[in-house]
Structures are given as structure tokens and as C-alpha cells.
């Protein structure tokens, strides 16, 4: 929620265009994008300083390998 006010889109549009949630939720959303024909993604962690490294590690070890 802290990050929603910083961008140009409202919360509903942000949620619709993002893959946010538990690892399984993110994988499911990315699979839907792949099925729709998307081939490239930018995975940007949305976290405060204390959680940033953990999110980067999760993306690298639990999400990206699913699509490699």
C-alpha cells in the first residue's frame, strides 16, 4: 500500500497489471501472461529496505526457475 501512492496509476489498475502476492500467486499470474503471449518480464520487488533482499532472493530462486 505504501507504494501505490507514488505511481501514476490507481490501486485497481496496479493490481490488474502486477503479479503480487505469495510465490504461487505470482507464478500463476506470470503463467497467465505467458499463455497470452508475453515473453519478457520485468520483475521488480516492491518492498521496504528490510525485505528487499529477501524478495530478490525469492524471485531468483523460486519464481524465475519456473520459467527458465
C-alpha positions, 0 to 999 in steps of 0.5 A: 500500500505504501507504494501505490501512492507514488505511481501514476496509476490507481490501486485497481489498475496496479493490481490488474497489471502486477503479479503480487502476492505469495510465490504461487500467486505470482507464478500463476499470474506470470503463467497467465501472461505467458499463455497470452503471449508475453515473453519478457518480464520485468520483475521488480520487488516492491518492498521496504529496505528490510525485505528487499533482499529477501524478495530478490532472493525469492524471485531468483530462486523460486519464481524465475526457475519456473520459467527458465 
